[in-house]
Every structure is written in structure tokens, then in C-alpha cells.
Amino acid sequence: MYKLFMLIALPILAVGWIIYALWERKMRAEEKKRPKQVSQHLHKTRSEVSDWAKKMTEFQPPKRKKTYEQNNKNNQT
């Protein structure tokens, strides 16, 4: 009984995997043809990052105030 089951099930399983592989290959080919869709969230995030990058290029660090010790060193020399 087991032998008969295996003689039937294994070829069916092999054919199923082959059909699945062919279908998966077809789906990948169709996806390559379609343009990639950009979600609204991704588009918003990209624009926020580019805005942040522009702000960082224009950023000027604040000038540090001289501390009391630095003033003393400058006055002594």
C-alpha cells in the first residue's frame, strides 16, 4: 500500500513543484515589466530626508562663548 502511495504521490509532487517554479518565473518577468510603485509614505520620507539634507548644508554652527579660563590665558600672553 505504501509503495503504491509513493508511486502516485511523488510524481504528483514533482509536477506540482515544476508548475510552481514556472508560475513564479512568469510572475517575476511580469513584475520586471511594470514600473515600481512608490508609496505615499516612502515619497514623503524621501522628501523629508532631502529637506533635512538641504538644511544641514546651510547650517552654521553657533560660535562658542569664551570661558573664564580662556579669557585669562589670552590676557596673560
Backbone hydrogen bonds in HBPLUS format (Angstrom, degrees):
<---DONOR---> <-ACCEPTOR-->    atom                        ^
c    i                          cat <-CA-CA->   ^        H-A-AA   ^      H-
h    n   atom  resd res      DA  || num        DHA   H-A  angle D-A-AA Bond
n    s   type  num  typ     dist DA aas  dist angle  dist       angle   num
A0005-PHE N   A0001-MET O   2.96 MM   4  6.26 158.6  2.01 151.0 157.0     1
A0006-MET N   A0002-TYR O   2.93 MM   4  6.18 163.6  1.96 153.6 157.3     2
A0007-LEU N   A0003-LYS O   2.97 MM   4  6.16 152.8  2.04 147.1 154.7     3
A0008-ILE N   A0004-LEU O   3.19 MM   4  6.41 136.1  2.40 140.2 150.7     4
A0008-ILE N   A0005-PHE O   3.18 MM   3  5.30 133.6  2.41  97.6 109.9     5
A0009-ALA N   A0005-PHE O   2.76 MM   4  5.88 172.0  1.76 161.0 163.9     6
A0010-LEU N   A0006-MET O   3.13 MM   4  5.65 163.3  2.16 136.1 141.3     7
A0012-ILE N   A0008-ILE O   3.42 MM   4  6.52 157.8  2.47 142.8 149.1     8
A0013-LEU N   A0009-ALA O   2.84 MM   4  6.02 158.4  1.89 155.4 161.9     9
A0014-ALA N   A0010-LEU O   2.92 MM   4  6.11 160.7  1.96 152.2 157.2    10
A0015-VAL N   A0011-PRO O   2.95 MM   4  6.11 161.7  1.98 148.4 153.0    11
A0016-GLY N   A0012-ILE O   2.93 MM   4  6.11 153.2  2.01 144.6 152.5    12
A0017-TRP N   A0013-LEU O   2.99 MM   4  6.30 156.9  2.05 150.9 156.0    13
A0018-ILE N   A0014-ALA O   3.06 MM   4  6.29 156.1  2.11 147.6 154.2    14
A0019-ILE N   A0015-VAL O   2.95 MM   4  6.17 162.1  1.98 151.5 156.2    15
A0020-TYR N   A0016-GLY O   2.90 MM   4  6.10 157.6  1.95 147.4 154.1    16
A0021-ALA N   A0017-TRP O   2.91 MM   4  6.11 157.7  1.96 147.3 152.8    17
A0022-LEU N   A0018-ILE O   3.02 MM   4  6.27 160.0  2.06 150.2 155.3    18
A0023-TRP N   A0019-ILE O   2.94 MM   4  6.14 159.7  1.98 150.4 156.2    19
A0024-GLU N   A0020-TYR O   2.87 MM   4  6.07 161.0  1.91 151.5 156.8    20
A0025-ARG N   A0021-ALA O   2.99 MM   4  6.13 155.8  2.04 145.1 151.6    21
A0026-LYS N   A0022-LEU O   3.01 MM   4  6.24 153.6  2.08 145.1 152.1    22
A0027-MET N   A0023-TRP O   2.95 MM   4  6.24 157.1  2.01 150.5 156.5    23
A0028-ARG N   A0024-GLU O   3.00 MM   4  6.27 157.0  2.06 149.6 155.2    24
A0029-ALA N   A0025-ARG O   3.09 MM   4  6.32 155.3  2.15 144.9 151.4    25
A0030-GLU N   A0026-LYS O   3.04 MM   4  6.34 152.9  2.12 147.7 155.0    26
A0031-GLU N   A0027-MET O   2.98 MM   4  6.23 154.2  2.05 147.9 154.8    27
A0032-LYS N   A0028-ARG O   3.06 MM   4  6.30 147.6  2.17 145.3 153.2    28
A0033-LYS N   A0030-GLU O   3.19 MM   3  5.25 127.7  2.48  95.5 108.6    29
A0034-ARG N   A0030-GLU O   3.30 MM   4  6.65 143.9  2.44 144.1 152.9    30
A0043-HIS N   A0039-SER O   2.98 MM   4  6.24 162.4  2.01 151.8 156.8    31
A0044-LYS N   A0040-GLN O   2.93 MM   4  6.09 158.0  1.97 147.3 153.2    32
A0045-THR N   A0041-HIS O   2.93 MM   4  6.15 159.2  1.97 148.7 154.4    33
A0046-ARG N   A0042-LEU O   2.94 MM   4  6.14 162.2  1.97 152.0 156.5    34
A0047-SER N   A0043-HIS O   3.06 MM   4  6.29 157.4  2.11 146.2 152.0    35
A0048-GLU N   A0044-LYS O   2.95 MM   4  6.19 152.8  2.03 147.2 155.0    36
A0049-VAL N   A0045-THR O   2.95 MM   4  6.20 156.0  2.01 151.2 157.4    37
A0050-SER N   A0046-ARG O   2.98 MM   4  6.23 157.7  2.03 147.4 153.4    38
A0051-ASP N   A0047-SER O   2.92 MM   4  6.10 154.4  1.99 145.1 152.2    39
A0052-TRP N   A0048-GLU O   2.93 MM   4  6.12 156.6  1.99 145.1 151.6    40
A0053-ALA N   A0049-VAL O   2.91 MM   4  6.14 154.3  1.98 147.1 154.0    41
A0054-LYS N   A0050-SER O   3.02 MM   4  6.27 152.7  2.10 144.3 150.9    42
A0055-LYS N   A0051-ASP O   3.01 MM   4  6.31 156.4  2.07 148.3 154.7    43
A0056-MET N   A0052-TRP O   2.93 MM   4  6.19 152.1  2.01 147.5 155.4    44
A0057-THR N   A0053-ALA O   3.08 MM   4  6.36 142.6  2.22 142.8 151.8    45
A0058-GLU N   A0054-LYS O   3.28 MM   4  6.55 142.8  2.43 141.3 150.4    46
A0058-GLU N   A0055-LYS O   3.19 MM   3  5.23 127.2  2.48  95.2 108.5    47
A0059-PHE N   A0056-MET O   3.35 MM   3  4.94 151.3  2.44  90.5  98.8    48
A0071-ASN N   A0067-THR O   3.08 MM   4  6.38 154.4  2.15 149.6 156.7    49
A0072-ASN N   A0068-TYR O   3.07 MM   4  6.34 153.1  2.14 145.3 152.2    50
A0073-LYS N   A0069-GLU O   3.07 MM   4  6.37 156.7  2.13 148.8 154.4    51
A0074-ASN N   A0070-GLN O   3.09 MM   4  6.29 160.8  2.13 147.9 152.6    52
A0075-ASN N   A0071-ASN O   2.99 MM   4  6.16 152.8  2.07 147.1 154.5    53
A0076-GLN N   A0072-ASN O   3.02 MM   4  6.13 145.8  2.14 146.3 154.5    54
